[in-house]
Amino acid sequence: MRKLSGFGALWGSQAASNTADGILVAAAPLLMASLNRDPLAVAGMTIVQFLPWLLFTLPAGALTDRMDRRRILIGGNLLRAAGFALLATAVALGWESVWLLYAAVFIAGTAETLVDNAALTVPPRVVPRERLERANGRLFATQSVINTFIGPPVGSSLMAVAAVFAFSGAAGLFALAGLAALLLPRLLPTPTEEAAEHQTAQGVLADISAGWSHFWRHHLLRRVALISAAINFFSTATGSILVLLVTGPLGVPEAAYGLFIAVPAAGAVLGSLIAEKVIPRVGGGPVTWAAALAPAASYAVLGLGAGIVPGLIAMFLAAVAASCNQIVVSTLRQATVPDALLGRVTAAYRLVVLGVVPFGGLTGGILGGTVGVRNAFVIAGAGLALAACVLAPRVTTSALRRVEEPSRA
């Protein structure tokens, strides 16, 4: 019974924090665009948001195995609440600035590296093994729906009324997420992990190094990581200045911005639902190609001014392909990496895949300021198509099956 109530607390905490994240997906870019429409300044918000993933991902993974994970969830969410409460106060007093927005987003990104790593390790501790798959499905569905369909429209609507409502609402939801985590049981390290807790810093570094070495020696996993990194790089280069294209040349009202970005989110949800049937039929290799070429095409459609409807269709299809590719990559990682190394290898993978995001945001800002926002999208499309041609040919369906079959057997 305690385990079920523990899952309820985790579910509620994640739902509250995901709602806050969704509100900020729309509210933060809109506030930035109202303060400064320079493409590099707008892209700077994406840079500071994801810079913590480059700096703290590997230490956060090690810390998760050495602390009470409940404390990480509580502290991380309350830290995010404090950052956005400060920003909301500044907005209410008319003191908002680009640098204050940067600071709030950086604090939130730093806390997120800790909260996300910890949250991924909690379900096995609060749910019976036979219900684990169902519990993870509920968490993923909640995250997808709230973070993409509910949060962004609410965020853009609140911004249309008053920015202070959006940021104070997000702060309140993060605080609620921290309070919900208080209802979790204590999640202390297991006896094996407890021994590791007393190791020196050199032991932590050795653990991190072992995970990184295994990841880098896994040639196929390394290659799909590089493909995913290329996708993230160019998607961030365009996504960091998307608000300028949507509310500028495309003429979408600010209040509808959240609805605009919810369309590709629907594609991501659909992709996750059909992946189980699509991947066995078409193979992991073609899915990898589609995950790179479909976004590249969507950037070209948006940049060349084909119109709002064709642009949304292209973004929707790109999100479907990207979501299917995530299933391919997750299966490869889980089927071929030993369980004892899975957490650290996953952290190494995320470092490569998410560590490029700040550089993508910087590139998008520079391109938008020098060649124009539309041309930046066209260049990003060409760059991602070229990256696919270089990296994807060796990720074939037969190669994926070759490395996965021994584990299945």
One Martini backbone bead per residue (centre of mass of N, CA, C, O) as a GRO file, in nm:
protein
  409
    1MET     BB    1   0.057   0.063  -0.020
    2ARG     BB    2   0.302   0.252   0.002
    3LYS     BB    3   0.387   0.228  -0.296
    4LEU     BB    4   0.134   0.351  -0.419
    5SER     BB    5   0.154   0.626  -0.271
    6GLY     BB    6   0.431   0.691  -0.387
    7PHE     BB    7   0.341   0.709  -0.681
    8GLY     BB    8   0.135   0.933  -0.641
    9ALA     BB    9   0.345   1.143  -0.555
   10LEU     BB   10   0.513   1.134  -0.811
   11TRP     BB   11   0.289   1.196  -1.012
   12GLY     BB   12   0.210   1.472  -0.891
   13SER     BB   13   0.487   1.606  -0.912
   14GLN     BB   14   0.519   1.573  -1.221
   15ALA     BB   15   0.262   1.720  -1.307
   16ALA     BB   16   0.333   1.997  -1.187
   17SER     BB   17   0.611   2.039  -1.329
   18ASN     BB   18   0.504   2.001  -1.624
   19THR     BB   19   0.315   2.241  -1.622
   20ALA     BB   20   0.532   2.452  -1.575
   21ASP     BB   21   0.700   2.386  -1.823
   22GLY     BB   22   0.476   2.448  -2.031
   23ILE     BB   23   0.437   2.743  -1.964
   24LEU     BB   24   0.744   2.823  -2.025
   25VAL     BB   25   0.762   2.749  -2.325
   26ALA     BB   26   0.592   3.017  -2.387
   27ALA     BB   27   0.662   3.253  -2.183
   28ALA     BB   28   0.968   3.300  -2.212
   29PRO     BB   29   0.987   3.381  -2.516
   30LEU     BB   30   0.780   3.613  -2.497
   31LEU     BB   31   0.935   3.787  -2.298
   32MET     BB   32   1.191   3.814  -2.463
   33ALA     BB   33   1.056   3.944  -2.716
   34SER     BB   34   0.965   4.201  -2.543
   35LEU     BB   35   1.267   4.288  -2.465
   36ASN     BB   36   1.419   4.124  -2.719
   37ARG     BB   37   1.459   4.075  -3.086
   38ASP     BB   38   1.727   3.964  -3.083
   39PRO     BB   39   1.835   3.662  -3.181
   40LEU     BB   40   2.069   3.623  -2.974
   41ALA     BB   41   1.904   3.687  -2.719
   42VAL     BB   42   1.687   3.470  -2.759
   43ALA     BB   43   1.891   3.228  -2.777
   44GLY     BB   44   2.019   3.265  -2.492
   45MET     BB   45   1.799   3.115  -2.334
   46THR     BB   46   1.868   2.833  -2.441
   47ILE     BB   47   2.156   2.826  -2.346
   48VAL     BB   48   2.103   2.860  -2.033
   49GLN     BB   49   1.908   2.616  -2.007
   50PHE     BB   50   2.133   2.387  -2.130
   51LEU     BB   51   2.410   2.421  -1.991
   52PRO     BB   52   2.374   2.226  -1.744
   53TRP     BB   53   2.391   1.964  -1.917
   54LEU     BB   54   2.696   2.005  -1.976
   55LEU     BB   55   2.796   2.041  -1.666
   56PHE     BB   56   2.588   1.826  -1.472
   57THR     BB   57   2.506   1.538  -1.564
   58LEU     BB   58   2.719   1.344  -1.444
   59PRO     BB   59   2.703   1.433  -1.143
   60ALA     BB   60   2.397   1.381  -1.114
   61GLY     BB   61   2.411   1.076  -1.152
   62ALA     BB   62   2.594   1.022  -0.903
   63LEU     BB   63   2.416   1.165  -0.687
   64THR     BB   64   2.164   0.985  -0.708
   65ASP     BB   65   2.335   0.727  -0.580
   66ARG     BB   66   2.402   0.909  -0.286
   67MET     BB   67   2.102   0.994  -0.225
   68ASP     BB   68   1.812   1.113  -0.132
   69ARG     BB   69   1.574   1.138  -0.374
   70ARG     BB   70   1.363   1.306  -0.233
   71ARG     BB   71   1.544   1.555  -0.178
   72ILE     BB   72   1.593   1.624  -0.473
   73LEU     BB   73   1.297   1.678  -0.551
   74ILE     BB   74   1.244   1.897  -0.347
   75GLY     BB   75   1.486   2.094  -0.392
   76GLY     BB   76   1.462   2.134  -0.699
   77ASN     BB   77   1.170   2.251  -0.706
   78LEU     BB   78   1.218   2.486  -0.504
   79LEU     BB   79   1.433   2.625  -0.672
   80ARG     BB   80   1.249   2.686  -0.912
   81ALA     BB   81   1.042   2.849  -0.756
   82ALA     BB   82   1.233   3.076  -0.663
   83GLY     BB   83   1.322   3.182  -0.940
   84PHE     BB   84   1.023   3.253  -1.048
   85ALA     BB   85   0.938   3.433  -0.814
   86LEU     BB   86   1.147   3.650  -0.868
   87LEU     BB   87   1.051   3.714  -1.154
   88ALA     BB   88   0.758   3.787  -1.086
   89THR     BB   89   0.829   4.024  -0.904
   90ALA     BB   90   0.978   4.190  -1.118
   91VAL     BB   91   0.737   4.215  -1.310
   92ALA     BB   92   0.543   4.358  -1.107
   93LEU     BB   93   0.770   4.604  -1.072
   94GLY     BB   94   0.925   4.651  -1.356
   95TRP     BB   95   1.228   4.472  -1.349
   96GLU     BB   96   1.259   4.339  -1.597
   97SER     BB   97   1.509   4.123  -1.764
   98VAL     BB   98   1.726   3.946  -1.941
   99TRP     BB   99   1.913   3.856  -1.701
  100LEU     BB  100   1.690   3.751  -1.516
  101LEU     BB  101   1.586   3.537  -1.708
  102TYR     BB  102   1.846   3.383  -1.732
  103ALA     BB  103   1.874   3.310  -1.431
  104ALA     BB  104   1.611   3.148  -1.400
  105VAL     BB  105   1.672   2.940  -1.626
  106PHE     BB  106   1.939   2.831  -1.508
  107ILE     BB  107   1.831   2.732  -1.239
  108ALA     BB  108   1.623   2.538  -1.362
  109GLY     BB  109   1.826   2.365  -1.527
  110THR     BB  110   1.994   2.267  -1.289
  111ALA     BB  111   1.761   2.129  -1.134
  112GLU     BB  112   1.674   1.936  -1.368
  113THR     BB  113   1.918   1.745  -1.368
  114LEU     BB  114   1.838   1.628  -1.091
  115VAL     BB  115   1.535   1.557  -1.113
  116ASP     BB  116   1.541   1.372  -1.364
  117ASN     BB  117   1.739   1.160  -1.259
  118ALA     BB  118   1.577   1.084  -1.006
  119ALA     BB  119   1.295   1.014  -1.132
  120LEU     BB  120   1.402   0.763  -1.303
  121THR     BB  121   1.466   0.594  -1.014
  122VAL     BB  122   1.189   0.562  -0.849
  123PRO     BB  123   0.976   0.347  -0.945
  124PRO     BB  124   1.126   0.079  -0.837
  125ARG     BB  125   1.075   0.189  -0.524
  126VAL     BB  126   0.726   0.230  -0.549
  127VAL     BB  127   0.690  -0.026  -0.744
  128PRO     BB  128   0.599  -0.305  -0.845
  129ARG     BB  129   0.734  -0.491  -1.087
  130GLU     BB  130   0.455  -0.572  -1.233
  131ARG     BB  131   0.391  -0.229  -1.251
  132LEU     BB  132   0.613  -0.065  -1.401
  133GLU     BB  133   0.517  -0.023  -1.693
  134ARG     BB  134   0.255   0.124  -1.621
  135ALA     BB  135   0.382   0.358  -1.463
  136ASN     BB  136   0.561   0.470  -1.691
  137GLY     BB  137   0.327   0.526  -1.885
  138ARG     BB  138   0.189   0.740  -1.711
  139LEU     BB  139   0.422   0.938  -1.692
  140PHE     BB  140   0.459   0.986  -1.996
  141ALA     BB  141   0.173   1.078  -2.063
  142THR     BB  142   0.164   1.316  -1.872
  143GLN     BB  143   0.401   1.469  -1.988
  144SER     BB  144   0.302   1.500  -2.281
  145VAL     BB  145   0.031   1.638  -2.234
  146ILE     BB  146   0.103   1.872  -2.036
  147ASN     BB  147   0.377   1.985  -2.170
  148THR     BB  148   0.217   2.034  -2.465
  149PHE     BB  149  -0.111   2.091  -2.441
  150ILE     BB  150  -0.148   2.268  -2.176
  151GLY     BB  151   0.083   2.463  -2.099
  152PRO     BB  152   0.131   2.649  -2.353
  153PRO     BB  153  -0.154   2.773  -2.380
  154VAL     BB  154  -0.159   2.886  -2.095
  155GLY     BB  155   0.095   3.060  -2.116
  156SER     BB  156   0.001   3.243  -2.354
  157SER     BB  157  -0.259   3.341  -2.217
  158LEU     BB  158  -0.128   3.472  -1.969
  159MET     BB  159   0.050   3.669  -2.132
  160ALA     BB  160  -0.196   3.825  -2.255
  161VAL     BB  161  -0.263   3.942  -1.973
  162ALA     BB  162  -0.001   3.861  -1.770
  163ALA     BB  163   0.317   3.776  -1.688
  164VAL     BB  164   0.287   3.727  -1.379
  165PHE     BB  165   0.097   3.480  -1.401
  166ALA     BB  166   0.287   3.280  -1.537
  167PHE     BB  167   0.531   3.285  -1.324
  168SER     BB  168   0.370   3.239  -1.063
  169GLY     BB  169   0.242   2.975  -1.154
  170ALA     BB  170   0.504   2.816  -1.193
  171ALA     BB  171   0.609   2.850  -0.905
  172GLY     BB  172   0.368   2.709  -0.765
  173LEU     BB  173   0.403   2.431  -0.910
  174PHE     BB  174   0.688   2.370  -0.807
  175ALA     BB  175   0.611   2.377  -0.510
  176LEU     BB  176   0.404   2.148  -0.531
  177ALA     BB  177   0.608   1.934  -0.623
  178GLY     BB  178   0.776   1.942  -0.362
  179LEU     BB  179   0.543   1.868  -0.165
  180ALA     BB  180   0.470   1.596  -0.296
  181ALA     BB  181   0.754   1.465  -0.239
  182LEU     BB  182   0.709   1.444   0.074
  183LEU     BB  183   0.522   1.172   0.036
  184LEU     BB  184   0.756   1.020   0.005
  185PRO     BB  185   0.964   0.798   0.066
  186ARG     BB  186   1.252   0.711   0.157
  187LEU     BB  187   1.554   0.719  -0.079
  188LEU     BB  188   1.789   0.546  -0.006
  189PRO     BB  189   2.055   0.390  -0.041
  190THR     BB  190   2.169   0.112  -0.101
  191PRO     BB  191   2.405  -0.079   0.031
  192THR     BB  192   2.591  -0.043  -0.214
  193GLU     BB  193   2.555   0.267  -0.233
  194GLU     BB  194   2.641   0.331   0.057
  195ALA     BB  195   2.934   0.260   0.015
  196ALA     BB  196   2.976   0.474  -0.209
  197GLU     BB  197   2.924   0.729  -0.029
  198HIS     BB  198   3.227   0.685   0.116
  199GLN     BB  199   3.369   0.774  -0.109
  200THR     BB  200   3.564   0.936  -0.292
  201ALA     BB  201   3.596   1.150  -0.549
  202GLN     BB  202   3.759   0.946  -0.717
  203GLY     BB  203   3.527   0.737  -0.729
  204VAL     BB  204   3.332   0.907  -0.894
  205LEU     BB  205   3.517   0.950  -1.138
  206ALA     BB  206   3.546   0.649  -1.202
  207ASP     BB  207   3.250   0.595  -1.263
  208ILE     BB  208   3.218   0.799  -1.491
  209SER     BB  209   3.446   0.682  -1.670
  210ALA     BB  210   3.322   0.401  -1.715
  211GLY     BB  211   3.068   0.497  -1.861
  212TRP     BB  212   3.205   0.653  -2.091
  213SER     BB  213   3.378   0.423  -2.208
  214HIS     BB  214   3.148   0.236  -2.285
  215PHE     BB  215   3.005   0.427  -2.474
  216TRP     BB  216   3.246   0.492  -2.677
  217ARG     BB  217   3.291   0.177  -2.754
  218HIS     BB  218   2.998   0.193  -2.864
  219HIS     BB  219   2.958   0.242  -3.184
  220LEU     BB  220   2.649   0.253  -3.232
  221LEU     BB  221   2.569   0.436  -2.995
  222ARG     BB  222   2.753   0.667  -3.078
  223ARG     BB  223   2.619   0.721  -3.354
  224VAL     BB  224   2.327   0.781  -3.254
  225ALA     BB  225   2.419   1.014  -3.078
  226LEU     BB  226   2.525   1.195  -3.308
  227ILE     BB  227   2.258   1.217  -3.454
  228SER     BB  228   2.097   1.336  -3.218
  229ALA     BB  229   2.281   1.582  -3.188
  230ALA     BB  230   2.223   1.702  -3.466
  231ILE     BB  231   1.923   1.736  -3.428
  232ASN     BB  232   1.943   1.919  -3.174
  233PHE     BB  233   2.112   2.144  -3.290
  234PHE     BB  234   1.911   2.233  -3.523
  235SER     BB  235   1.652   2.253  -3.349
  236THR     BB  236   1.772   2.481  -3.170
  237ALA     BB  237   1.846   2.687  -3.385
  238THR     BB  238   1.536   2.718  -3.453
  239GLY     BB  239   1.385   2.720  -3.174
  240SER     BB  240   1.524   2.985  -3.054
  241ILE     BB  241   1.367   3.157  -3.315
  242LEU     BB  242   1.064   3.080  -3.357
  243VAL     BB  243   0.912   3.323  -3.229
  244LEU     BB  244   1.000   3.522  -3.456
  245LEU     BB  245   0.861   3.376  -3.694
  246VAL     BB  246   0.571   3.342  -3.585
  247THR     BB  247   0.528   3.657  -3.477
  248GLY     BB  248   0.614   3.756  -3.757
  249PRO     BB  249   0.601   3.647  -4.065
  250LEU     BB  250   0.350   3.450  -3.989
  251GLY     BB  251   0.135   3.606  -3.790
  252VAL     BB  252   0.112   3.496  -3.501
  253PRO     BB  253  -0.034   3.523  -3.224
  254GLU     BB  254   0.068   3.513  -2.904
  255ALA     BB  255  -0.183   3.349  -2.790
  256ALA     BB  256  -0.113   3.110  -3.024
  257TYR     BB  257   0.170   2.988  -2.974
  258GLY     BB  258   0.103   2.734  -2.803
  259LEU     BB  259  -0.062   2.597  -3.031
  260PHE     BB  260   0.160   2.578  -3.241
  261ILE     BB  261   0.360   2.394  -3.057
  262ALA     BB  262   0.141   2.157  -3.019
  263VAL     BB  263   0.146   2.009  -3.291
  264PRO     BB  264   0.421   1.856  -3.274
  265ALA     BB  265   0.345   1.721  -3.006
  266ALA     BB  266   0.135   1.535  -3.135
  267GLY     BB  267   0.343   1.382  -3.305
  268ALA     BB  268   0.500   1.262  -3.065
  269VAL     BB  269   0.268   1.096  -2.950
  270LEU     BB  270   0.208   0.930  -3.200
  271GLY     BB  271   0.488   0.803  -3.230
  272SER     BB  272   0.478   0.646  -2.955
  273LEU     BB  273   0.221   0.470  -3.042
  274ILE     BB  274   0.343   0.352  -3.337
  275ALA     BB  275   0.631   0.230  -3.297
  276GLU     BB  276   0.569  -0.074  -3.240
  277LYS     BB  277   0.471  -0.111  -3.553
  278VAL     BB  278   0.680   0.040  -3.736
  279ILE     BB  279   0.969  -0.068  -3.675
  280PRO     BB  280   0.935  -0.373  -3.765
  281ARG     BB  281   0.858  -0.295  -4.065
  282VAL     BB  282   1.097  -0.072  -4.146
  283GLY     BB  283   1.310  -0.020  -3.942
  284GLY     BB  284   1.571   0.147  -3.784
  285GLY     BB  285   1.715   0.280  -4.020
  286PRO     BB  286   1.485   0.449  -4.156
  287VAL     BB  287   1.413   0.599  -3.896
  288THR     BB  288   1.678   0.753  -3.875
  289TRP     BB  289   1.651   0.907  -4.136
  290ALA     BB  290   1.375   1.043  -4.075
  291ALA     BB  291   1.468   1.198  -3.813
  292ALA     BB  292   1.648   1.393  -3.998
  293LEU     BB  293   1.489   1.468  -4.271
  294ALA     BB  294   1.219   1.580  -4.165
  295PRO     BB  295   1.326   1.833  -4.017
  296ALA     BB  296   1.478   1.952  -4.256
  297ALA     BB  297   1.219   2.000  -4.422
  298SER     BB  298   1.073   2.185  -4.215
  299TYR     BB  299   1.276   2.418  -4.224
  300ALA     BB  300   1.240   2.481  -4.525
  301VAL     BB  301   0.939   2.543  -4.522
  302LEU     BB  302   0.957   2.780  -4.320
  303GLY     BB  303   1.186   2.950  -4.463
  304LEU     BB  304   1.029   2.967  -4.758
  305GLY     BB  305   0.719   3.039  -4.706
  306ALA     BB  306   0.466   2.820  -4.739
  307GLY     BB  307   0.322   2.835  -4.461
  308ILE     BB  308   0.145   2.737  -4.192
  309VAL     BB  309   0.027   2.461  -4.269
  310PRO     BB  310   0.280   2.326  -4.396
  311GLY     BB  311   0.454   2.373  -4.145
  312LEU     BB  312   0.285   2.199  -3.946
  313ILE     BB  313   0.300   1.936  -4.103
  314ALA     BB  314   0.608   1.910  -4.100
  315MET     BB  315   0.638   1.916  -3.789
  316PHE     BB  316   0.463   1.671  -3.730
  317LEU     BB  317   0.629   1.458  -3.892
  318ALA     BB  318   0.898   1.507  -3.745
  319ALA     BB  319   0.792   1.419  -3.463
  320VAL     BB  320   0.723   1.130  -3.534
  321ALA     BB  321   1.010   1.042  -3.615
  322ALA     BB  322   1.157   1.122  -3.351
  323SER     BB  323   0.994   0.936  -3.162
  324CYS     BB  324   1.071   0.668  -3.295
  325ASN     BB  325   1.379   0.704  -3.253
  326GLN     BB  326   1.377   0.691  -2.944
  327ILE     BB  327   1.302   0.391  -2.936
  328VAL     BB  328   1.548   0.282  -3.079
  329VAL     BB  329   1.760   0.393  -2.879
  330SER     BB  330   1.650   0.272  -2.615
  331THR     BB  331   1.667  -0.023  -2.700
  332LEU     BB  332   1.967  -0.033  -2.753
  333ARG     BB  333   2.061   0.049  -2.468
  334GLN     BB  334   1.901  -0.169  -2.297
  335ALA     BB  335   2.008  -0.433  -2.466
  336THR     BB  336   2.350  -0.364  -2.445
  337VAL     BB  337   2.359  -0.263  -2.149
  338PRO     BB  338   2.453  -0.307  -1.854
  339ASP     BB  339   2.292  -0.251  -1.564
  340ALA     BB  340   2.542  -0.137  -1.397
  341LEU     BB  341   2.581   0.096  -1.649
  342LEU     BB  342   2.321   0.242  -1.746
  343GLY     BB  343   2.320   0.514  -1.598
  344ARG     BB  344   2.602   0.619  -1.699
  345VAL     BB  345   2.551   0.583  -2.002
  346THR     BB  346   2.306   0.766  -2.015
  347ALA     BB  347   2.458   1.019  -1.925
  348ALA     BB  348   2.656   1.021  -2.162
  349TYR     BB  349   2.446   1.040  -2.382
  350ARG     BB  350   2.315   1.310  -2.278
  351LEU     BB  351   2.563   1.482  -2.308
  352VAL     BB  352   2.579   1.469  -2.616
  353VAL     BB  353   2.278   1.542  -2.690
  354LEU     BB  354   2.255   1.807  -2.486
  355GLY     BB  355   2.537   1.960  -2.509
  356VAL     BB  356   2.464   2.103  -2.798
  357VAL     BB  357   2.234   2.307  -2.743
  358PRO     BB  358   2.380   2.577  -2.681
  359PHE     BB  359   2.520   2.586  -2.964
  360GLY     BB  360   2.261   2.595  -3.126
  361GLY     BB  361   2.152   2.858  -3.009
  362LEU     BB  362   2.391   3.033  -3.095
  363THR     BB  363   2.369   2.978  -3.398
  364GLY     BB  364   2.081   3.085  -3.437
  365GLY     BB  365   2.140   3.375  -3.343
  366ILE     BB  366   2.356   3.443  -3.552
  367LEU     BB  367   2.196   3.381  -3.809
  368GLY     BB  368   1.951   3.564  -3.754
  369GLY     BB  369   2.137   3.834  -3.741
  370THR     BB  370   2.278   3.797  -4.038
  371VAL     BB  371   2.052   3.636  -4.248
  372GLY     BB  372   1.805   3.568  -4.101
  373VAL     BB  373   1.547   3.375  -4.003
  374ARG     BB  374   1.474   3.222  -4.260
  375ASN     BB  375   1.766   3.144  -4.348
  376ALA     BB  376   1.831   2.981  -4.095
  377PHE     BB  377   1.637   2.747  -4.163
  378VAL     BB  378   1.763   2.662  -4.430
  379ILE     BB  379   2.047   2.600  -4.322
  380ALA     BB  380   1.959   2.386  -4.117
  381GLY     BB  381   1.843   2.187  -4.321
  382ALA     BB  382   2.108   2.139  -4.477
  383GLY     BB  383   2.282   2.048  -4.232
  384LEU     BB  384   2.111   1.798  -4.150
  385ALA     BB  385   2.125   1.647  -4.417
  386LEU     BB  386   2.432   1.617  -4.416
  387ALA     BB  387   2.458   1.465  -4.147
  388ALA     BB  388   2.294   1.218  -4.237
  389CYS     BB  389   2.486   1.131  -4.471
  390VAL     BB  390   2.730   1.077  -4.273
  391LEU     BB  391   2.589   0.900  -4.020
  392ALA     BB  392   2.347   0.694  -4.113
  393PRO     BB  393   2.452   0.452  -4.298
  394ARG     BB  394   2.558   0.265  -4.041
  395VAL     BB  395   2.252   0.271  -3.944
  396THR     BB  396   2.118  -0.032  -3.952
  397THR     BB  397   1.905  -0.284  -3.914
  398SER     BB  398   2.117  -0.512  -3.899
  399ALA     BB  399   2.299  -0.381  -3.685
  400LEU     BB  400   2.088  -0.366  -3.462
  401ARG     BB  401   2.016  -0.671  -3.453
  402ARG     BB  402   2.299  -0.784  -3.390
  403VAL     BB  403   2.324  -0.642  -3.095
  404GLU     BB  404   2.033  -0.737  -2.975
  405GLU     BB  405   2.001  -1.049  -2.991
  406PRO     BB  406   2.186  -1.158  -2.759
  407SER     BB  407   2.013  -1.024  -2.533
  408ARG     BB  408   1.748  -1.170  -2.593
  409ALA     BB  409   1.876  -1.461  -2.562
   0.00000   0.00000   0.00000
